[in-house]
Amino acid sequence: MNILYFLNRNVRAAIFIAAGVAGLGAAGLIGWVTAPIS
């Protein structure tokens, strides 16, 4: 039970980190593409 909780917490942390990195990457890419236009 404790191991399952630990793994579940790690999975949620990994998903959260991956989502944050993807969000920052997308925002940076959009900013890099639209900066020369504006």
N, C-alpha and C positions, 0 to 999 in steps of 0.2 A: 504494500500500500504506500509506504513512504517512498519507495523507489519509483513507483508509478507517478506519484505526485511530483517528485524531483524531475523525472523525464518530461512530464507534461509542462512543468514550469520552464524547462530548458527549451522545449519546442516553441512555447509561446514567446519566449524571449528571442529566439532565433527568427521567428516570423516577424516580430516587432522590429528587430534590427534590420532585417531584409527589407521590410516595407519602408523604413526610414531612409535607408540607403537608396532605394529605388525612387522615393519621392524627391530626395535631394538631387539625385542624378537627373531626373526628369526636369526639375525646376532649373537646374544649371544648364541643361541642354536647351531648354526653351529660351532662357535668358541669353545664352550664347548665340542662338539663331536669330532672335528678334532684336538684339542690341544694335547690330549694324543698320537694321531697317529704320529704327527710330533714332 
